[in-house]
Amino acid sequence: MPLMELNAKALPAILRGPRTERRRLLVNDSACWASVRGDGSLALDGQTVTHLPPCEPTKINCVHLIYSSRGIESRNTATPTETPTYFMKPVTALNGHGGELVKPADCTYLNYEGEFPAVIGKVCRNVTPDEAWDYVAGFAPALGMGLQNLRTTDRGSVLRLKSADGLLPIGPGLVRGVKFFEQTLRTYRNGLVVQEARIGEEMIWGPHYMIADIACHITLVAGDVILTGTPCHSRSLDVGDLIEVEISSLGRLASRVLAGPVPRAAARGVGDAPADSAEVRRVARGTDERVLERMLSACRRASLEGKDGGRP
């Protein structure tokens, strides 16, 4: 069922209001869950907190191309595959709102991808797309970062490219009661919009379809993550950049890029070195002629702002 047709039917419970949000936090060295009040404040007055990812998955499932604008940019077609295709990330890739993104010194391209996950709320296997909604605990903004110089090294597996430690911030909280297909996804680089998509208009398959598809053969358990892809204009970030993804009614997630050293083993020649091949550059730099000029212009300005110190 196309996402926009959900309005014509009884909405699944996960999409019906009122909106609720819960955040997983580190308070006094202990992890806990806290509710967000109607005014946006946390029900933890006077406490100093660190945001943790609002999920504790056993596996992170990701889809390749699912937004029509991304398909047009990368393959010059709005529907690049007949059905979704997937890959996985380890749980060590997780990070929270405000977490730091480390760009190793031997990698030139660290690309952003603004997206959102569906987080599973209970054991799920062998369900239909319509049934899949009942297994969702909530949704949240996410940044799926990629070390594109490892694309050639990984020989198509995208294992290290997409899975480096801490390069998957999710948060700030887990949200229910929002019609996500009516919302807009925006990614900001140093305060300027560099990705924008109306979710219901661009998503080719909804999270309910992906959950049912994956759960044909893989059991999903509470906390597991289904990352739902990104629209066009994924580009590389510089050290010092502030990168944020905002999904209207879900929240706004922020992280900053820090410089990291060359890994010790890599510095000694262990493994295939990060590359700057034609294929790496093709994906990391994108296809500008298939992207709106305002996005390209914003990314150029954001790069200059980052060099001048970025957004406070």
C-alpha positions, 0 to 999 in steps of 0.5 A: 500500500502506498504511504499516502493511501494510509489516510484513507484507511484506519490508521495503525495505532503506532501512527495515531495520536497523541504524540509521545516521546521517550528518551534513553539517557545516561544519568549519574552513570546509569542508563534510564528512560525518561518521558518528554513533556508537552513543552519539550522538557525532560521529566528529569528536572535539574539532572545533567544527562547524556543522550543514548540511542533510544534503542538496544538492538541485536541487529541493525537492518538497512535498505539501499535505495528507497527514495525516488530522488536518490534513485534519480541521482544515483541511477537516473530512475525513480525506482532503481530496484523492483524490490528493496535490497538490504545490508546490516550494521553492527550495534557498535555503529550506534551513537546518540544525540550530541555524539561525536563523529570521528573522521579518520585521517586516512579518509577524505570522504565522510558522507551524511545520510539523513534518515529515520529508523523504525524500532521494533517493539516485540518479536516479529516474524512471518507477518504481512505488511499490514500486520507489521505496524503492530510490531513497531515501538516508534520512530526517530531521526538518524544519521547514517554516515559512511566512510566512502574511501572504504567503498573500493576496499570493501569490494561491494560489501559496504561492511566498513564503509557503513559500519564504523564505530559511532557513525550511526547517531539515532535520537534524541528520542523514540516517538509514537503517535505521528503520521510520519508519512506527512512529515518532511525530512531535512538535513542541515550542514552548519545550519543550512539545508542540504537534504529535503524530502516529503517522506510520503511523496518520495518513499517507494516502500514504507517501513511496514513493507520492509519489516514484513520483507525482512521478517520472512526469514529473519526474526526481529526482536525488541530494540532491533532497527530498520533504517529506512534510507535517505533522499538525494544529495549525500555529500562529504563533511569536513572536520568541525562540521555540525550535521543535523537531521530534523524530521518534522514532529519526530525531532532534531538530531545533531552531531559534530565531526572530529578528526581522528588518527589513522588506525594503528594497524592501517598505518602499518600496512595491514589490509587494503588501504582506503582508496580515492578511486573513480567509483569512490568519487562518483558516489561520494561527490554525487551527481550534481546535475540531477540535484536541485541547485539550491541544495548544491548552493547550500552545501557550498556555503555550509562548507565555507561556514564550517571553515569559518568555525561553523554554527555555535 
